[in-house]
Amino acid sequence: MKNKTKMDLKIHRELIRVSSGRIKLMGWSSGILLIIYGFYIHGLKSPYGIMSLVGGVAILIIFVLCAEKLLLRENKSNLLSDKTYNIYEFSDENFVVTGIREEEEISRYKLKYSDIIKVVENADYLFMYISNAQVLPLSKKDMIEGEADDLTDLIKSKVNKYKYIK
């Protein structure tokens, strides 16, 4: 089975939506820890305590309200190029991911299914996590060879953690 997925704004937005819970949790925990640190160590009578309180609140606001927008803005220049995409080639034993930019191969990875930590699926995409920080997005509508249903069945049979979300 073979797939060609363009790295565009739509897939990036969907990836952020799928991963935003983790991003927001990190922001909440950082902000709350900073606030607790300020109160516990310095109290509100110290300038350090007040700075910790203000810093904690700022982190909460930035991560919870702005994290998705900041991530999107940082990656927009790469996403607006129509010439960047991944080609996925799946076999029973492993799969190969080839990164293409402007018709030139920029990367090639041969991975085992055991390298996938988890897969998150929705109506349009599969997101294959190979680490907590690295995700391989795959558009189900962009199959070159084979059917998307056959591919999802293959991946479900090979991966332990598989989740479908709406």
N, C-alpha and C positions, 0 to 999 in steps of 0.2 A: 504494500500500500504506500502511496506517495501523496504528499500534501505540500502546497506552496502558500505560505501565510505571509501577507504583507504587514509590515510593522507600521500601522497607521494610528491616527488619533482615536478611532473608535475602539480598537483593541486595547490601547493604553488606558483609556477611560474605564473600560470593563475590568481590566486588571486592577486598577486602583480601587474600584468599587468592591471587588472580591477581597482585596487585601486591606481595605481601609480599617477594618476592625482591629487588626494587629497594630497598625500605625497609630490609631487613636488610643489603644491601650498603653502603648509605649509613652505617648504624650501625657496621658492621665497619670500614669505611675511616676514619671519624672517630675511633673509639676507638684503632685501631692507629696512626694518625698522631699522636695526642696522646701515646701511650706512646713512640713513637720520638722525638718532639720532646723529651719529658722526659729520656730517656736521652742523647740526642745533645747537647743544649744544657747541661743541668744535672747529669746523672748522679744516682746514688742517694744521694750524700752531701749534696746540697742539698735543702732543704725544697721548693723548686720542682720538683725532679725527682720527689720522692715524691708531691707533689700532682698532677703530670701523670700519673704512673702510676695513682694512685687514680682520677683523673678519667677516664682512658682506659678503665680496667676498668669503671667505673660506666656509661659510655656504651655499652660493649659489652653489658653486662647489660641495660640499659634498652631498647636498640633490638632486640636479638636476642630477648629473652624477653618484653618488655612492649609493644613498639610496636603490635602488632595490637590488644591490649586497650585501650591508650590511645586509638587512633584510633576504635575502636568506642564507647568511653565518651564521647568528645567529640561525636560525631554522633548519639548515641542519642535526644536530645530531638527532633531533626528527623525521625528515622526512625520514631518511635512515633506520629506523626500519620498517621492513615489518609487524610488529605485532601491529601497531597502526591504529585504524579505528573507525568510527562512524557508528552506526546503527540508521536509522531514521524510525519511525513507524508513519504513517499518518492516521488519521481518519477525519471525517467531522467536528468535534468540535475542535480538538487540534492535536498536534504531540509530540512524545517523542524522545529525542536524547540520546542515550546511548554511552558513550565513552569506548572503549575497548583497553587495552594495554596488550600484551602477554597473551591473553585469559582471562584477569581479568577485571571485570567492574570497571572503575575508576570514572565514573560520570554518572548521569542520570538526565535529565531535562524534565519536562512536560511543554510545552509551548502552548500558544494560538496563533492563527494566528494574532491576534491583537498585539502581542509582536513583530512581524516582522515590521521593519521600512520601508524596501524596499527590492526588489529582483532584482538581475541582472542575466540575463541568456545569455549564449552563446551556441554554438553548442554542447558542451560537459558537461557543468556544470550549476548548479544553485547556486548562492551565496545569502544566506538569511541573511540580516543584522538585528541583534536584538539590536544593538547599533552602534554608530559611530565607536567603536573600536572592536566590536565582530561580526564575520561573521561565519556562518555555511555553509561550502562548501559541495555540494552534486553532485556526479557524476551521470549523467543521464544514463550511460551505465551499472551501477552496481545495477540495480533494482533486488530485490529478489522476491518480489510479486508485481504484477501490471505492468503497462506500464508507461514509462517516459512521454508520451503525456498526459495520464490521470492525472498524478501527476502535470504537469505544468498547466493543465486546472484547477485543484483543487486550486492550490496556486494562480493563476491569479484571481480566483473568490473570494478569501479571503483577498487579499492584495491590498492596494490602490496604492502603487508605484511599478510598474513592468516595467523593461526595458530590451530589447533584444539588445545585441551588437555583432558585428562580431569579 
